C-alpha cells in the first residue's frame, strides 16, 4: 500500500486509476482519496488507512506522507526482525 502511494507523492507524483467493483472509475493522486477507495483486507493495511484518516481529520494534509513513512518503518522493522538472532 505504501509503495502504491509513494509514486503519487510530490510535484511529479503520478495519478492512480481506481476502478470499483461496479465499474466506476476514479483518477486521483490524492492519498486520502486513494486509500478511501481501496478495498483493504490486511489488518496492518487497515491500520495504515486509519492512520491516514486520523492525519486528515487532525491536520487536513499529509495523508500520503504518513502512510509512506509508516510503510518504510514497517519495512525496516521486517528487515531487522529477519536478521535478528532472537
Backbone as CSV, one residue per row, in Angstrom:
resi,resn,N_x,N_y,N_z,CA_x,CA_y,CA_z,C_x,C_y,C_z
1,UNK,0.819,-1.175,0.000,0.000,0.000,0.000,0.873,1.252,0.000
2,UNK,1.901,1.283,0.842,2.777,2.448,0.900,3.505,2.656,-0.422
3,UNK,3.905,1.569,-1.059,4.604,1.705,-2.342,3.671,2.234,-3.431
4,UNK,2.406,1.908,-3.341,1.418,2.438,-4.290,1.285,3.948,-4.123
5,UNK,1.242,4.398,-2.878,1.097,5.828,-2.619,2.393,6.591,-2.861
6,UNK,3.525,5.925,-2.660,4.820,6.596,-2.808,4.962,7.258,-4.176
7,UNK,4.479,6.610,-5.209,4.623,7.155,-6.563,3.659,8.304,-6.844
8,UNK,2.725,8.570,-5.935,1.809,9.701,-6.121,2.258,10.922,-5.325
9,UNK,3.362,10.795,-4.606,3.829,11.855,-3.712,4.655,12.899,-4.462
10,UNK,4.467,14.148,-4.108,5.293,15.228,-4.634,4.765,15.867,-5.899
11,UNK,5.483,16.882,-6.366,5.021,17.630,-7.537,5.024,16.814,-8.830
12,UNK,5.826,15.769,-8.883,5.847,14.922,-10.073,5.132,13.596,-9.813
13,UNK,4.273,13.590,-8.794,3.528,12.389,-8.448,2.588,11.965,-9.561
14,UNK,2.457,10.658,-9.714,1.610,10.119,-10.779,0.189,9.886,-10.276
15,UNK,-0.768,10.061,-11.176,-2.163,9.776,-10.869,-2.379,8.269,-10.814
16,UNK,-3.351,7.860,-10.053,-3.756,6.454,-9.964,-5.159,6.317,-10.537
17,UNK,-5.372,5.265,-11.287,-6.699,4.968,-11.822,-7.294,3.872,-10.955
18,UNK,-8.405,4.168,-10.321,-9.077,3.219,-9.442,-10.402,2.826,-10.073
19,UNK,-10.672,1.532,-10.128,-11.919,1.031,-10.694,-12.639,0.242,-9.606
20,UNK,-13.865,0.642,-9.292,-14.646,-0.040,-8.263,-15.242,-1.331,-8.824
21,UNK,-15.828,-2.097,-7.963,-16.447,-3.356,-8.359,-17.573,-3.195,-9.366
22,UNK,-18.266,-2.055,-9.324,-19.363,-1.824,-10.268,-18.914,-1.052,-11.513
23,UNK,-17.591,-0.892,-11.682,-17.056,-0.279,-12.890,-16.857,1.224,-12.834
24,UNK,-17.119,1.848,-11.687,-16.911,3.288,-11.556,-15.413,3.580,-11.553
25,UNK,-14.994,4.563,-12.356,-13.578,4.898,-12.498,-13.284,6.214,-11.780
26,UNK,-12.181,6.236,-11.033,-11.729,7.443,-10.343,-10.239,7.610,-10.637
27,UNK,-9.841,8.816,-11.026,-8.435,9.127,-11.257,-8.025,10.166,-10.223
28,UNK,-6.979,9.863,-9.443,-6.567,10.772,-8.377,-5.099,10.572,-8.042
29,UNK,-4.473,11.608,-7.500,-3.151,11.463,-6.904,-3.195,11.874,-5.434
30,UNK,-4.399,12.030,-4.900,-4.604,12.376,-3.502,-4.603,11.104,-2.653
31,UNK,-3.686,11.043,-1.704,-3.550,9.842,-0.878,-4.808,9.476,-0.124
32,UNK,-5.506,10.469,0.428,-6.726,10.192,1.181,-7.799,9.579,0.288
33,UNK,-7.935,10.094,-0.921,-8.926,9.565,-1.859,-8.573,8.149,-2.282
34,UNK,-7.310,7.917,-2.569,-6.862,6.585,-2.995,-7.128,5.569,-1.892
35,UNK,-6.750,5.901,-0.654,-6.942,4.966,0.453,-8.412,4.746,0.758
36,UNK,-9.216,5.788,0.630,-10.651,5.678,0.894,-11.312,4.703,-0.082
37,UNK,-10.839,4.689,-1.314,-11.467,3.863,-2.347,-10.841,2.479,-2.490
38,UNK,-9.714,2.233,-1.826,-9.082,0.918,-1.911,-9.837,-0.090,-1.055
39,UNK,-9.909,-1.300,-1.535,-10.504,-2.388,-0.767,-9.383,-3.055,0.023
40,UNK,-9.406,-2.892,1.340,-8.310,-3.347,2.196,-8.783,-4.504,3.066
41,UNK,-8.025,-5.604,3.062,-8.370,-6.777,3.870,-7.326,-7.055,4.956
42,UNK,-6.083,-6.694,4.716,-4.992,-6.947,5.655,-5.132,-6.041,6.876
43,UNK,-4.925,-6.583,8.064,-5.121,-5.821,9.302,-4.108,-4.688,9.444
44,UNK,-2.868,-4.908,9.045,-1.869,-3.846,9.106,-2.223,-2.742,8.121
45,UNK,-2.665,-3.121,6.936,-3.072,-2.130,5.932,-4.255,-1.317,6.444
46,UNK,-5.171,-1.957,7.166,-6.307,-1.228,7.748,-5.827,-0.197,8.764
47,UNK,-4.763,-0.523,9.497,-4.195,0.446,10.433,-3.593,1.641,9.691
48,UNK,-2.977,1.384,8.540,-2.430,2.479,7.742,-3.543,3.380,7.210
49,UNK,-4.661,2.790,6.826,-5.809,3.585,6.381,-6.322,4.433,7.537
50,UNK,-6.403,3.857,8.715,-6.849,4.603,9.892,-5.873,5.725,10.236
51,UNK,-4.574,5.463,10.093,-3.559,6.488,10.304,-3.783,7.654,9.344
52,UNK,-4.073,7.332,8.100,-4.342,8.360,7.098,-5.576,9.177,7.458
53,UNK,-6.623,8.512,7.901,-7.856,9.216,8.291,-7.606,10.149,9.477
54,UNK,-6.827,9.670,10.441,-6.511,10.497,11.613,-5.714,11.726,11.209
55,UNK,-4.743,11.535,10.332,-3.944,12.660,9.848,-4.827,13.679,9.136
56,UNK,-5.736,13.195,8.303,-6.631,14.079,7.561,-7.575,14.827,8.509
57,UNK,-8.077,14.136,9.527,-9.001,14.767,10.473,-8.307,15.822,11.329
58,UNK,-7.085,15.542,11.763,-6.378,16.459,12.659,-5.703,17.609,11.932
59,UNK,-5.075,17.328,10.805,-4.259,18.324,10.114,-4.874,18.752,8.787
60,UNK,-5.519,17.815,8.097,-6.122,18.123,6.805,-5.188,17.951,5.632
61,UNK,-3.972,17.481,5.892,-2.979,17.304,4.833,-1.948,16.282,5.313
62,UNK,-1.155,15.778,4.385,-0.069,14.886,4.758,-0.449,13.422,4.853
63,UNK,-1.614,13.060,4.323,-2.057,11.666,4.443,-1.127,10.718,3.699
64,UNK,-0.675,11.107,2.524,0.232,10.250,1.758,1.560,10.110,2.484
65,UNK,2.066,11.208,2.987,3.357,11.199,3.673,3.391,10.296,4.887
66,UNK,2.338,10.329,5.720,2.356,9.487,6.922,2.270,8.010,6.566
67,UNK,1.538,7.670,5.510,1.430,6.265,5.111,2.752,5.785,4.518
68,UNK,3.396,6.621,3.714,4.695,6.257,3.143,5.732,6.102,4.256
69,UNK,5.736,7.020,5.214,6.668,6.933,6.342,6.413,5.679,7.178
70,UNK,5.162,5.435,7.519,4.827,4.243,8.310,5.182,2.964,7.546
71,UNK,4.945,2.956,6.237,5.305,1.795,5.426,6.798,1.551,5.421
72,UNK,7.593,2.616,5.354,9.047,2.476,5.392,9.510,1.947,6.748
73,UNK,8.878,2.430,7.821,9.218,1.924,9.158,8.866,0.444,9.303
74,UNK,7.706,0.055,8.800,7.310,-1.356,8.860,8.248,-2.229,8.026
75,UNK,8.629,-1.718,6.866,9.550,-2.456,6.005,10.900,-2.649,6.699
76,UNK,11.390,-1.588,7.322,12.668,-1.676,8.039,12.557,-2.605,9.239
77,UNK,11.445,-2.563,9.944,11.249,-3.454,11.098,11.237,-4.911,10.654
78,UNK,10.616,-5.177,9.510,10.607,-6.544,8.971,11.985,-7.012,8.587
79,UNK,12.788,-6.132,8.011,14.163,-6.467,7.628,14.992,-6.756,8.866
80,UNK,14.849,-5.935,9.911,15.625,-6.132,11.125,15.210,-7.385,11.869
81,UNK,13.930,-7.721,11.859,13.485,-8.911,12.586,13.957,-10.196,11.906
82,UNK,14.155,-10.143,10.588,14.649,-11.321,9.863,16.116,-11.590,10.148
83,UNK,16.895,-10.552,10.469,18.325,-10.726,10.697,18.655,-10.785,12.177
84,UNK,17.693,-10.534,13.040,17.926,-10.522,14.469,18.004,-11.952,15.019
85,UNK,19.011,-12.222,15.851,19.157,-13.575,16.425,18.292,-13.790,17.650
86,UNK,16.982,-13.660,17.527,16.084,-13.816,18.679,15.560,-15.211,18.752
